């Protein structure tokens, strides 16, 4: 959008701090840039509701991301719809939940969510470069004035140090890359010095909405850590611009593996052709599609949610029509804190003692014969006596949970009973 770029010198435009300082935060600014008047276009009542929506969940769009909007058809533009408030956000449905993923109840110390046995979610920032309207953490995001210090993370770091089962730490927010370089470096150094932490992950949307944040200085800090992975959040192929790809190139060429987590959003990417174009463009730029999320039950997001059936249809359109490593796992993050549940088309039709019946993406039905010579491998968790060459450490006790308990040989659990029924 030329009007935006003309307001700054070329040097300023590529300065990520300038971008943040000049974020578009009011409806008036949007009207001016789009050369429109929402009151005249849609009525005073609509305009008033927009203001009420912004009062509840603030508006903030980087000039860069705003420049991607198609001014001639902004109402239907996927960038506009992700960034600009929708009056339907005021509609709170009976199924909506303030904390849909139960992150707060699974928080042993401030800033940390420990839901899965071997990994934790570390909330290191409440600030974002752009406020996505479909954000699942609307209750937390928006504190632009407060900048944490390493001391603010001490209780969370101490928890990770004390819990040797934690081998994977995901830094999230907000956006971790909105922290100063020095703080990011110090935080990564502290985590890297914890012996049992094998993997550090960072979730960021800056390559999408603020690609200029990926500076050489930041990359120099990140590339010191060989166990670092980065997941970003592209929802539409339009977001993979030259500037965005340039940012990704810096990270990939520094040896950092890249993944992508998309959210299935009504009237934005709920189309097989759009999703196919997105995943193909991602892998062409060395980003592995990781998850496709069903939109969460956060308050005011029902207009973004699609049917699960639509998601299944999209997954059907990908399998067999693009490379296997370009296909994300479609998941529902279970309301209340149940974690991510994969949802996929049924390719296993039936099975018997000796055969299983499968179908492929074209509908071809085939038979796979089970091996008759395969003997049942009993497992009693006596790893020292096992003849497999990869021995597990006896100092690392293993305990089956969930459905695994019912399938295993080493537990006598026959039934899983909900706590409410037990009581």
C-alpha positions, 0 to 999 in steps of 0.5 A: 500500500503506497500511502503507508510506504510514502509516510516513511523513508525506505530505511524506516520501513525496514526497521522493526521498531519503527513498524511497532511504533507506527502500528495502526491502532484506530478505526479512523486510521484504517478508514483513512488508509483504505479511503473509506467511511464505515459509517457511510458504508455500513451505518452508524450502528455498525461503526459504534459496534466496531468501537465497542469491539476494539474496546474489548480486544484492541486493534494493532496492525503493523504497517507492513502487514496492513500494506498486504491488504487488497484495497479494492476488495478489503472486506474479503481480503484474508489479511484484513479479516485476520487483522481488523475487528469484526462486530461478531466478536461481541457475540459470546456463544454458550459454548465459548470459554475464556480459557478454552484450553485450560492453560491456567489450571495446568499452570504450576507456577506463573507463566508456565503450563505443564500439561504433557509429561515431558514438555512445558509451555513457557509464556514469556511475553504478552505482547504481539506485533499484530493482534490476530482477531482469532487469538485463543489467548485474547484474555492475556495479550495486549500489555505493550507497556511492560517489558519483563526482565530475566528475574521475572522468569526465575520461578518458571526456570526453577520449576523446569530445573527441578522437573527432570522429566521436562525435555522440551520447552516451548517459548510462547506468548504473545510473541517471544520475538517482541522481547529485546535481543539481550533478553532472548539470548539470556533466556535461551542460555539459561534453558540451554544450561539445564541438562535434561532440556533437549529441545527448545522451541519458539512460537512466533508470528513475526515472519508473517506480520513483522518480518523485519524483526528477523535481523542478523543480530537476532539470528546470531543469537538464535543460531548458537543453540543447536537444539532450537526449533521455530514454529511460525503461523501462516494462514494464507499463501498471500502472507508468504511475501518476498520480505517474509520469505527473506526472513525465513531464509535467514533462519533456515540458512542459520540451520534452524528447522522451521515449522508452521501452525495454521488455524482453519478459519472461515472465509479465509482459508477454508478451501482445499485449493487455498490450503493446498497452495499454502502448504506447497508454498511453505515447503517450497520455502523450507517450512514444514507444515506442522499443525492445522488447528480447528479454531478454538472455543475462545470467546467471540470466535464463532464466526471464525470456526468452520465445521470439523467436516470441512476440515476433514474435506480439506485433509482429503484434498491434500493426501495424495495430491501433494507431498506427504511431508507437506500435509499438516496434522489436523487437530482439535485442541480439546476444550478444558485442557485435554491436549491436541487430538488428531482428526483425520479421514478414515483410511482403515476400513476394517480388519480381521485376524490376518488382514486389514482393509485399507482405502487410498485417497482415490477410493481404491480399496486394498488388502494388507496381509498381516505377518503370520510369523510375527510373535507377540512381544511381551513387555514387562518393562524389565529393560535390562533383560530386553534383547533390543539393542537400544536400552532405556535408562533404568533411572528414567522410570516409565509409566503408561497413561491413558489408552496405552495402559489398556494396551500394555502388558505391564499394567493390569488396568482394564477400564479407564473411569472418569474422576467424576464417576469414581467420586 
